[in-house]
Amino acid sequence: MAHVRPQSVVDSALRCSDEGMRDVDNAKKHGVAVKTIRRWRRLYQRRGVVRGQTHLAPPCPRCDGAGLDEEAYAELLGWYLGDGHISEGRRGVFNLHVVNDLKYPDLNRRIATLMARVKPGGLPHTRLVPGAVITTISWKHLPCLFPQLGPGRKHDRAIVLHPWQEEIVTAHPGPFLRGLFHSDGCRVKNWATRVVDGEKKRYEYARWQFVNHSDDIRSLCTAALDLVGIPWRRSSWKTISVSRREAVAALDALIGPKT
C-alpha cells in the first residue's frame, strides 16, 4: 500500500494514536486530514495490514497447519481467560481485547508482545480508558485459537479446553499461570499475631490470590498449580490462595513480579 506521506510520518501518527491522542490533534501535528488518520488506524491497527505494503494475513495454526508459539499462546490464553474478551468486527474479523490496569506498564507491553508472537506480523494496538489499558489484536482466525469465546460472561458458560489446548498448557503451565495470576490475581501482604513469651507479636507474610467467578477457570488454575507442584487452597468460593512461604517463593520465581 503506497503512501504520499513518508512511512516515518505514518509510524509517528500511529504511535500518537496508540498513546491516546485525539484524531484531530494527531492530524494537525502531522499535517494530514483527520480522515487520513482514521484510515491509517483502520488499516494498520484494526485490520493488521503491514505498514507501507500490501499484506496477506498469516496462516492459521489450526486451519492451515502453521506454526504456533506455544509458550506465548499459553500465557495469552491465561490473560484471555482472566481479563480478555473477543468481539466480532466487520468482514468476519475478530478482535481479542485484554484489559489491564494502567499502573502496570511492563505487563501492558508484554500483552502486546504476546499477541504479536501468537499472530506473526500482527500489530496490536492500545486504547486508554479510565484507569486501564485495552490491548487489541485483530484476526479472522481468533475463534480457531480461542474456541472458548461466546456470548455473555465467561462464568455464565462452560469453559473447557480442547485437547490440543490441554497439551499446550500441560507443556507450558508456568506461562499459563503467569497470564492467569497477572490478569485476575494479586500478590498481597497479610499479617497475623502470635503470643511469644507472653508478648503479642505481629508477623507479615506474602500471599498470591487468584479471583475468578468461573468454576471452570478456577479449576484450570488449580490444575496448572498442581502440574508445577505448588500447593494451594480455596480461601473463598471464588478465590484460590497460595500462602505457604515456600509456595509463594516458587510462584514468584515462576511468574515474576506484577509490574
C-alpha positions as CSV (number, residue, x, y, z in Angstrom):
1,M,0.0,0.0,0.0
2,A,1.8,3.1,-1.2
3,H,1.6,6.4,0.7
4,V,2.2,10.0,-0.3
5,R,3.4,10.6,3.2
6,P,6.8,9.2,4.3
7,Q,6.5,6.0,6.3
8,S,8.1,7.8,9.3
9,V,5.0,10.1,9.3
10,V,2.6,7.1,9.3
11,D,4.5,5.4,12.1
12,S,4.6,8.6,14.2
13,A,0.9,9.2,13.8
14,L,0.0,5.6,14.8
15,R,2.2,5.9,17.8
16,C,0.4,9.0,18.9
17,S,-2.9,7.2,18.3
18,D,-1.7,4.3,20.4
19,E,-0.9,6.8,23.2
20,G,-4.4,8.1,23.1
21,M,-4.0,11.4,21.1
22,R,-7.3,12.6,19.6
23,D,-7.5,12.2,15.8
24,V,-8.0,16.0,15.3
25,D,-4.8,16.8,17.2
26,N,-2.9,13.9,15.6
27,A,-3.9,15.2,12.1
28,K,-2.8,18.7,13.0
29,K,0.6,17.5,14.3
30,H,1.4,15.5,11.2
31,G,-0.1,17.8,8.6
32,V,-2.7,15.4,7.2
33,A,-6.5,15.2,7.2
34,V,-8.4,13.7,10.0
35,K,-9.9,11.1,7.7
36,T,-6.3,10.1,6.8
37,I,-5.5,9.4,10.4
38,R,-8.7,7.3,10.7
39,R,-7.9,5.4,7.5
40,W,-4.4,4.6,8.8
41,R,-5.8,3.4,12.1
42,R,-8.4,1.2,10.3
43,L,-5.8,-0.4,8.0
44,Y,-2.9,-0.9,10.3
45,Q,-4.4,-1.2,13.8
46,R,-7.7,-2.8,13.3
47,R,-7.1,-4.9,10.2
48,G,-3.4,-5.7,10.8
49,V,-2.1,-4.7,7.4
50,V,1.7,-4.3,7.4
51,R,2.5,-0.6,7.1
52,G,3.8,0.5,3.7
53,Q,2.9,-2.6,1.7
54,T,0.1,-5.0,0.8
55,H,-0.1,-7.8,3.3
56,L,-1.7,-11.2,3.5
57,A,-2.8,-12.3,6.9
58,P,-0.6,-15.0,8.4
59,P,-1.8,-18.6,8.0
60,C,-3.8,-20.1,10.9
61,P,-2.1,-22.7,13.1
62,R,-5.4,-24.7,13.3
63,C,-6.8,-24.3,9.7
64,D,-3.5,-24.2,7.8
65,G,-1.1,-26.1,10.0
66,A,1.1,-23.0,10.5
67,G,3.5,-22.9,13.4
68,L,2.3,-21.6,16.8
69,D,4.5,-20.0,19.5
70,E,3.0,-22.3,22.2
71,E,4.7,-20.6,25.2
72,A,3.3,-17.2,24.2
73,Y,-0.1,-18.8,23.4
74,A,-0.3,-20.5,26.8
75,E,0.3,-17.1,28.5
76,L,-2.0,-15.2,26.3
77,L,-4.7,-17.9,26.9
78,G,-4.3,-17.2,30.6
79,W,-4.8,-13.5,30.0
80,Y,-7.8,-14.1,27.8
81,L,-9.4,-16.3,30.5
82,G,-8.7,-13.7,33.1
83,D,-9.4,-10.2,31.7
84,G,-9.9,-10.8,28.0
85,H,-12.8,-11.0,25.6
86,I,-13.3,-11.4,21.9
87,S,-15.6,-9.3,19.7
88,E,-16.6,-9.7,16.1
89,G,-15.9,-6.8,13.8
90,R,-16.6,-6.2,10.1
91,R,-15.8,-8.6,7.3
92,G,-15.5,-11.6,9.6
93,V,-12.6,-10.1,11.5
94,F,-12.5,-10.8,15.2
95,N,-10.8,-8.7,17.9
96,L,-9.1,-10.0,21.0
97,H,-9.2,-7.4,23.8
98,V,-7.2,-7.7,27.0
99,V,-8.0,-5.1,29.8
100,N,-5.2,-4.4,32.3
101,D,-4.6,-1.8,35.0
102,L,-2.8,1.3,33.7
103,K,-0.3,1.1,36.6
104,Y,1.4,-2.0,35.1
105,P,3.3,-0.6,32.1
106,D,5.6,-3.6,31.8
107,L,2.7,-6.0,31.7
108,N,0.8,-3.9,29.2
109,R,3.8,-4.0,26.9
110,R,4.1,-7.8,27.4
111,I,0.5,-8.3,26.4
112,A,1.2,-6.6,23.1
113,T,4.3,-8.7,22.6
114,L,2.4,-11.9,23.3
115,M,-0.2,-11.0,20.8
116,A,2.4,-10.3,18.1
117,R,4.1,-13.6,18.8
118,V,0.8,-15.6,18.5
119,K,-0.1,-13.7,15.3
120,P,3.2,-13.2,13.4
121,G,3.2,-9.9,11.7
122,G,0.3,-8.7,13.7
123,L,0.2,-5.1,15.0
124,P,-1.6,-4.9,18.4
125,H,-2.9,-1.5,19.3
126,T,-3.8,0.0,22.7
127,R,-6.7,2.2,23.8
128,L,-6.7,4.1,27.1
129,V,-9.8,4.0,29.3
130,P,-10.1,5.4,32.8
131,G,-7.6,3.6,34.9
132,A,-6.9,0.8,32.4
133,V,-5.2,0.0,29.0
134,I,-7.1,-2.2,26.5
135,T,-4.7,-4.0,24.2
136,T,-6.2,-5.4,21.0
137,I,-5.2,-7.7,18.1
138,S,-7.4,-8.4,15.1
139,W,-7.6,-11.7,13.1
140,K,-10.2,-13.8,11.3
141,H,-8.7,-16.9,13.0
142,L,-9.1,-15.8,16.6
143,P,-12.1,-18.2,17.1
144,C,-9.8,-21.0,15.9
145,L,-7.3,-20.3,18.6
146,F,-9.7,-19.3,21.3
147,P,-12.8,-21.6,20.9
148,Q,-14.0,-20.6,24.4
149,L,-15.4,-17.4,23.0
150,G,-19.2,-17.0,23.2
151,P,-22.0,-14.6,24.1
152,G,-22.2,-13.3,27.7
153,R,-19.7,-13.6,30.5
154,K,-17.3,-16.5,30.8
155,H,-18.6,-17.5,34.2
156,D,-22.1,-18.0,32.8
157,R,-21.0,-20.6,30.3
158,A,-18.8,-23.7,30.3
159,I,-15.1,-23.1,29.8
160,V,-13.4,-26.3,28.7
161,L,-10.1,-26.6,26.9
162,H,-9.8,-28.6,23.7
163,P,-7.4,-31.5,23.8
164,W,-4.8,-29.5,21.7
165,Q,-5.0,-26.6,24.2
166,E,-4.6,-29.0,27.2
167,E,-1.4,-30.3,25.6
168,I,0.0,-26.8,25.3
169,V,-1.0,-25.9,28.9
170,T,0.5,-29.2,30.2
171,A,3.7,-28.4,28.3
172,H,3.8,-24.7,29.5
173,P,2.0,-24.4,32.8
174,G,4.2,-21.6,34.0
175,P,3.3,-19.2,31.2
176,F,-0.3,-20.2,31.6
177,L,-0.2,-19.4,35.3
178,R,1.6,-16.1,34.6
179,G,-1.3,-15.0,32.4
180,L,-3.9,-16.1,34.9
181,F,-2.3,-14.5,38.0
182,H,-1.2,-11.3,36.3
183,S,-4.7,-10.7,35.0
184,D,-7.1,-11.9,37.7
185,G,-4.6,-12.3,40.5
186,C,-2.7,-10.2,43.0
187,R,0.2,-10.5,45.5
188,V,-0.8,-9.2,48.9
189,K,0.7,-8.9,52.3
190,N,-1.2,-10.5,55.1
191,W,-0.5,-10.3,58.8
192,A,-1.2,-12.3,61.9
193,T,-0.4,-12.0,65.6
194,R,1.1,-14.6,67.9
195,V,1.9,-14.6,71.6
196,V,5.6,-15.3,72.2
197,D,7.0,-15.4,75.7
198,G,3.8,-13.7,76.9
199,E,4.2,-10.9,74.4
200,K,1.9,-10.4,71.3
201,K,3.9,-10.1,68.2
202,R,2.8,-9.2,64.7
203,Y,4.0,-11.2,61.6
204,E,3.6,-10.3,58.0
205,Y,3.7,-12.7,55.1
206,A,3.0,-12.6,51.4
207,R,0.2,-14.4,49.6
208,W,-0.8,-14.8,46.0
209,Q,-4.5,-14.8,45.3
210,F,-6.4,-15.7,42.1
211,V,-10.0,-14.5,42.0
212,N,-12.4,-15.5,39.3
213,H,-16.2,-16.2,39.2
214,S,-15.9,-19.1,36.8
215,D,-15.7,-22.6,38.5
216,D,-14.1,-23.9,35.3
217,I,-11.4,-21.2,35.1
218,R,-10.5,-21.7,38.8
219,S,-10.2,-25.4,38.1
220,L,-7.8,-24.7,35.2
221,C,-5.8,-22.6,37.6
222,T,-5.5,-25.2,40.3
223,A,-4.8,-27.9,37.8
224,A,-1.8,-25.9,36.5
225,L,-0.6,-25.3,40.1
226,D,-0.7,-29.0,40.6
227,L,1.4,-29.5,37.5
228,V,4.2,-27.4,38.9
229,G,3.8,-28.7,42.4
230,I,2.7,-25.5,44.1
231,P,0.3,-26.1,47.0
232,W,-2.9,-24.0,47.1
233,R,-6.1,-23.7,49.0
234,R,-9.6,-22.2,48.5
235,S,-9.9,-19.2,50.8
236,S,-13.4,-18.4,49.5
237,W,-15.7,-19.8,46.8
238,K,-14.1,-17.5,44.2
239,T,-10.6,-17.2,45.5
240,I,-7.6,-19.6,45.1
241,S,-4.7,-18.7,47.5
242,V,-1.0,-19.7,47.5
243,S,0.1,-18.9,51.1
244,R,2.9,-21.1,52.3
245,R,6.2,-19.3,52.3
246,E,7.9,-21.8,50.0
247,A,4.9,-21.9,47.7
248,V,4.9,-18.1,47.4
249,A,8.6,-18.1,46.6
250,A,8.1,-20.8,43.9
251,L,5.3,-18.9,42.3
252,D,7.3,-15.7,42.4
253,A,10.1,-17.4,40.6
254,L,7.7,-18.9,38.1
255,I,5.6,-16.0,37.0
256,G,7.6,-12.9,38.0
257,P,6.5,-9.7,39.6
258,K,3.4,-7.8,38.7
259,T,4.8,-4.5,37.3
